[in-house]
Amino acid sequence: MKKHNYSAGPCILPQEVFEKSAQAILNFNDSGLSLLEISHRSKDFVAVMEEARAIVLELLGLEGKGYSALFLAGGASLEFIMAPYNLMKEGGKAAYLDSGTWAAAAIKEAKLFGDTVVVASSKEENYNHIPKGYTIPADADYFHCTSNNTIFGTQMKEFPSVDMPVVCDMSSDIFSRELDFSKFDLIYAGAQKNMGPAGTTLIVVKEEILGKNGRIIPSMLDYAKHIKAESMYNTPPVFPVYASLLTLQWLKNLGGIAAIEKINNAKAALLYGEIDRNPLFKGAAAVEDRSNMNATFLLNDEAHAATFDAMWKAAGISGLPGHRSVGGYRASMYNALPLESVQVLVDVMQALEKAI
């Protein structure tokens, strides 16, 4: 039976990425060696790293605009530390928008480095919406936001225009929709949502914002050192970088971000349309802030949960239960999830309605 993978991460990737990655593990570039055993300094892997970094800037429309792309380790959680280490001045200040669990985690780490101002928060409403109408201190060293909140199913539709560096955690919606990425000075994203397997983190940084905070930064946490070493300051996560390259090549061949956004919009419209139409279900997030990546929804009557759970499992659906912070269900519709899988879920929801 075909599986329909709604896992929030690690998540679904294109089938061709699995196949090419598997072949590379057995025999990479007809070298007779596995990708897992080659030197990261070998000509073949250096070419992988160079292409991966280049295709990121190409897809984001940032070529020739003073940005560098890095593939590092440590997950987005390490970037909660690296961002303030590199951008917050000694005795400085940073502004943060608290829109979910991971935004709150980033705020916690930033407080270790200086005055961290939370400009707005939706915590009191269990993060069911994106805060709006907030004021960002003009003397902040940077503004930090999280574009998509995986757990709660909310997504920023607009970003503030400010006269300071803008930092964005795009872990769960990077490469999923068109934006003017030049409005961001630092973007970071764990690979395991839209880009590849767990194990590497993408950082895209405008080089001119670095080296201005007066701090002595440990080498492994210094973006400038990683840029100078072309993302090879230490042994990189070879396999995750290669799988990420394959995923980005797949996206480019599909037509890039503009093409995948149309598909993502269609998937979201199909599922949210059913959530709103079907009297058995309701959405968990504010309608205007609903995420195209992570649709959170609830049963109006939990008495139907056992029946519904049995039905979607029988249909080959996997990874649908919601996070414990929200309950209910979470359908993560990342780039590689086909529209057909969303239709399967909608069919099950309609079948439940008929059965009640």
C-alpha positions in Angstrom: 0.0 0.0 0.0 1.2 3.5 -0.9 2.1 5.6 2.2 1.0 9.2 2.5 3.6 10.8 4.8 2.4 13.8 6.7 5.2 13.8 9.2 6.3 17.2 10.4 10.0 16.3 10.2 12.0 14.5 9.3 9.6 14.4 6.5 8.7 13.3 3.0 11.3 13.9 0.2 11.0 13.3 -3.5 11.2 9.6 -4.5 14.0 10.4 -7.0 16.1 11.8 -4.1 15.7 8.5 -2.1 16.8 6.5 -5.2 19.8 8.7 -6.1 20.9 8.9 -2.5 20.7 5.1 -2.1 22.8 4.6 -5.2 25.4 7.1 -4.0 25.7 5.2 -0.7 26.5 2.1 -2.7 28.7 3.7 -5.3 29.2 7.5 -5.6 29.9 8.9 -9.0 31.1 5.5 -10.2 34.1 5.8 -7.9 33.7 2.4 -6.4 33.4 4.1 -3.0 30.3 5.0 -1.0 29.3 8.6 -0.4 29.6 7.7 3.3 33.3 6.9 3.1 34.7 9.4 0.6 36.9 12.3 1.8 35.0 15.6 2.2 38.1 17.1 0.5 37.8 15.0 -2.6 37.1 16.7 -5.9 33.7 14.9 -6.2 32.4 16.2 -2.8 33.8 19.6 -3.1 31.8 19.9 -6.4 28.7 18.8 -4.4 29.2 21.5 -1.8 29.9 24.2 -4.4 26.8 23.3 -6.4 24.6 23.1 -3.3 25.6 26.5 -2.1 25.2 28.0 -5.6 21.8 26.5 -6.3 20.4 27.9 -3.0 21.3 31.5 -4.0 19.9 30.8 -7.5 16.6 29.6 -6.3 16.2 32.4 -3.7 17.1 35.0 -6.3 20.2 36.2 -4.3 23.0 35.6 -6.8 25.4 38.5 -7.0 23.7 40.3 -4.1 26.4 39.9 -1.5 25.0 36.7 0.2 26.8 33.5 1.1 25.1 30.1 1.6 26.4 27.7 4.2 25.6 24.1 5.1 26.5 23.6 8.8 25.6 21.1 11.5 23.8 21.6 14.8 20.3 22.2 13.5 18.3 25.4 13.6 18.6 25.2 17.4 22.3 26.1 17.2 21.4 29.1 15.1 19.5 30.4 18.1 22.9 30.9 19.6 24.9 31.8 16.4 22.6 34.6 15.3 23.0 36.7 18.5 26.7 35.8 18.8 27.4 37.2 15.4 24.9 40.1 15.3 24.2 41.4 18.8 26.7 44.0 20.0 28.3 43.9 23.5 25.7 45.7 25.6 23.4 45.7 22.6 19.8 44.9 22.0 17.8 42.6 19.8 14.1 42.5 19.0 12.2 39.2 18.7 8.7 38.2 17.7 7.3 35.3 19.8 5.0 33.4 17.6 5.6 29.8 18.7 7.7 27.2 20.5 10.8 27.6 18.4 10.6 31.4 18.5 10.4 31.2 22.2 13.5 28.9 22.2 15.4 31.4 20.1 14.4 34.2 22.6 15.7 32.1 25.5 19.1 31.8 23.9 19.3 35.4 22.8 18.8 36.6 26.4 22.3 35.1 27.2 23.9 37.7 25.0 22.1 40.9 25.9 18.8 42.9 26.1 16.3 40.8 24.2 13.0 42.7 23.6 9.9 40.6 22.8 8.0 43.0 20.6 4.8 40.8 20.6 3.7 37.4 21.6 0.7 35.1 21.0 1.6 32.7 23.8 -1.4 33.5 25.9 -3.7 32.3 23.1 -1.6 29.1 22.7 0.1 30.6 19.6 -3.0 30.2 17.5 -2.2 33.4 15.5 0.7 35.6 14.3 1.0 38.8 16.4 0.5 42.0 14.5 0.6 45.8 15.0 3.8 45.7 17.1 6.6 48.3 17.3 10.2 47.3 16.8 12.8 49.4 18.8 14.8 51.5 16.4 18.0 50.9 18.3 17.8 47.1 18.1 20.8 45.4 16.5 18.5 43.1 14.5 14.9 41.8 14.4 14.2 38.1 14.5 11.1 36.2 13.4 10.0 32.7 12.6 8.2 32.5 9.2 6.3 29.3 9.9 5.3 27.7 13.2 5.3 23.9 12.6 3.6 23.0 15.9 0.7 25.4 15.8 0.1 25.7 12.1 0.6 29.4 11.6 2.6 31.3 9.0 3.7 34.9 8.5 2.1 36.4 5.4 3.8 39.8 5.7 7.2 40.8 7.2 8.0 44.2 8.7 10.2 46.6 6.8 12.8 48.0 9.2 16.1 49.8 9.1 18.1 47.0 10.7 19.2 43.4 9.8 16.2 41.1 9.6 16.8 37.5 10.8 14.3 34.7 10.0 14.1 31.1 11.0 12.5 29.5 7.8 13.1 26.0 8.9 9.6 24.7 7.9 8.7 26.8 4.9 12.0 27.5 3.1 11.7 27.1 -0.7 7.9 26.7 -0.5 6.7 30.2 -1.6 8.0 33.2 -3.4 9.3 36.1 -1.3 11.7 39.0 -1.8 14.5 37.2 0.0 16.7 40.2 -0.3 14.6 41.8 2.5 16.3 39.3 4.9 19.9 39.6 6.0 20.1 36.2 7.7 18.0 33.2 6.9 18.5 29.8 8.6 16.6 26.5 8.2 17.0 23.0 9.3 17.1 20.7 6.3 14.6 18.2 7.5 11.4 19.8 6.3 11.6 21.0 2.7 15.2 20.4 1.7 16.8 17.1 2.9 17.3 14.7 5.8 18.1 15.8 9.3 21.8 16.5 9.9 22.5 19.8 8.2 21.3 23.4 8.5 21.2 26.0 5.7 22.3 29.5 6.5 22.0 32.3 4.0 23.7 35.5 5.2 24.4 38.9 3.8 28.2 39.3 4.4 28.1 43.0 5.0 26.3 42.6 8.3 29.1 40.5 9.9 32.1 41.6 12.0 30.4 44.7 13.4 29.4 43.7 16.9 32.8 43.9 18.7 32.6 40.3 20.1 35.2 37.7 20.1 33.4 34.7 18.6 34.5 31.1 19.0 35.6 29.9 15.6 32.9 27.2 15.2 30.2 29.8 15.8 31.6 32.5 13.5 29.8 32.9 10.3 32.7 34.7 8.7 35.1 31.9 9.3 32.6 29.4 7.8 32.2 31.6 4.7 36.0 32.0 4.3 36.3 28.2 4.5 33.5 27.8 1.9 31.4 25.8 4.4 34.3 23.3 5.0 35.8 24.8 8.2 35.4 21.3 9.7 34.2 18.0 8.3 30.7 18.8 6.9 27.6 16.5 7.1 28.4 14.9 3.8 25.3 12.8 3.2 22.7 15.4 4.3 24.4 18.0 2.1 24.3 15.7 -0.9 20.6 14.7 -0.4 19.8 18.4 0.0 21.5 19.1 -3.3 19.4 16.4 -5.0 16.2 17.9 -3.5 17.1 21.4 -4.7 17.9 20.1 -8.2 14.5 18.4 -8.2 12.9 21.7 -7.2 14.8 23.6 -9.9 13.8 21.1 -12.6 10.2 21.4 -11.4 10.3 25.1 -12.2 11.7 26.5 -9.0 9.9 28.2 -6.1 7.2 29.8 -8.3 6.1 26.3 -9.6 6.1 24.6 -6.2 4.1 27.5 -4.6 1.3 26.9 -7.0 1.2 23.2 -6.0 1.4 24.1 -2.3 -1.4 26.6 -2.7 -3.6 23.9 -4.3 -2.8 21.4 -1.6 -3.6 23.9 1.2 -6.8 25.1 -0.6 -8.0 21.5 -0.9 -7.5 20.5 2.7 -8.6 23.8 4.4 -11.6 23.8 2.1 -12.6 20.4 3.6 -11.8 21.4 7.1 -14.1 24.4 6.8 -16.9 22.6 4.9 -17.0 19.4 7.0 -19.1 19.8 10.2 -17.0 17.2 12.0 -13.8 19.3 11.9 -12.5 22.8 12.7 -9.2 24.5 12.2 -6.9 25.2 15.1 -5.2 28.3 13.8 -6.6 31.7 12.9 -7.8 31.6 9.3 -5.8 34.6 8.2 -2.6 33.0 9.6 -3.0 29.5 8.4 0.1 27.7 7.3 0.4 26.2 3.9 2.9 23.8 5.3 1.3 22.6 8.5 -2.5 22.4 8.7 -3.7 21.9 12.2 -7.2 20.8 12.8 -9.5 19.2 15.5 -12.5 17.0 15.7 -15.6 18.9 17.0 -16.5 15.7 18.9 -13.6 13.6 20.3 -15.9 10.6 20.4 -15.2 10.2 16.7 -11.4 10.0 17.2 -11.1 6.2 17.3 -13.1 5.8 14.2 -11.3 8.5 12.3 -7.9 7.3 13.4 -8.6 3.8 12.2 -9.9 5.1 8.8 -6.9 7.3 8.0 -4.4 4.6 9.1 -6.2 2.1 6.8 -5.9 4.5 3.9 -2.1 4.4 4.3 -1.8 7.8 6.0 1.2 8.3 8.3 2.3 11.1 10.7 -1.1 12.8 11.1 -1.4 13.2 14.9 -1.1 16.7 16.1 1.6 17.9 18.5 0.7 17.5 22.2 0.6 21.3 22.5 -2.4 21.5 20.2 -3.9 18.0 20.0 -6.0 16.9 17.2 -4.3 16.5 13.9 -1.5 18.1 11.9 -1.1 17.5 8.2 2.4 18.7 7.1 2.2 19.4 3.4 5.9 20.0 2.5 7.1 20.4 -1.0 7.4 16.8 -1.9 4.0 15.7 -0.7 1.8 15.2 -3.8 -1.6 16.7 -4.2 -2.9 13.1 -4.5 -2.0 12.4 -0.9 -4.0 15.4 0.2 -7.0 14.1 -1.7 -6.7 10.8 0.1 -7.0 12.6 3.4 -9.9 14.6 2.2 -11.6 11.5 1.0 -11.2 9.9 4.5 -12.6 13.0 6.2 -15.7 12.8 3.8 -16.0 9.1 4.5 -16.1 9.8 8.2 -18.9 12.3 7.7 -21.0 9.8 5.8 -20.4 7.1 8.4 -21.5 9.2 11.3 
